[in-house]
Amino acid sequence: MKIGIFDSGIGGLTVLHQAMITLPQEEYLYYADTDHVPYGIRPKEEILEFVDNALRFMLGKGVKAVIIACNTATSAAIKTLRSRYSLPILGMEPAVKPAVAREEEGKRVMVAATPLTLREEKLRNLLHQVDKHHTVDLLPLPELVRFAEREEFTSQAVENYLRGELAPFHLEDYSALVLGCTHFNYFKDTFSRLFPSSTELIDGSCGTVNHLKDILKTQNLLEENTGCVEYYFSGRKAESREQLAYFERLHNRLEEMLRF
Ligand code: DGL
């Protein structure tokens, strides 16, 4: 049986990429809701409906577990989805906990995510628990999702956008930048150039995949298959050579980003 990995677009490939490293013999179904991306600027109710449709589609394909590889969709929908379906559903949340735990004297942590993730209760509750010394700053970067969906990762426009959004902050103050949106992993090279070398880039892919592995193990769901992946754009299977080459290019980009 397959593992379903869902995102509004290409961001969740960062989680799939990691899953294929950690669990190379599993089979995967990757669902990108490209008809509705970006999610981060939409109302919560609309996102819940989109994710619920995608989940029902994946269930129809017989998935044994699902990762909502999207911080935005997790904030908007995971509680409701878990109450509706009985299979394991894992989500993503900005990795604030490890970032704050590493806190250095006098240093701050920046959490970059979509506007929805930053305003939702899920993150507010998390900050309430872990940001005891009020050292966390929040930065919405919605345009980065659009750049990523256009495969525009290293243009001058990306650099100008990020420089503009980061201009109000004194970057030397930050010990960590939390990438709280899976799309942001495609820009690790630019982030690491703009921040001082001492600022650590933290994302939640590894943590989520390790959690998945534990759950599959506990529930006796681990399998040894061929390790293949099926890709879908909002329910339509990616089959042409061009479409498969597109995913291969994105995996190559993510492989490069593992260095940062
Ligand atoms: N990849 C998604 C996340 O992790 C959000 C992208 C979007 O706005 O659609 O938050």
Residues whose N, C-alpha, C, O or C-beta is under 5 A from the ligand:
A	BS01	DGL	S8 G11 V37 P38 Y39 G40 A69 C70 N71 T72 T114 V145 G180 C181 T182 H183
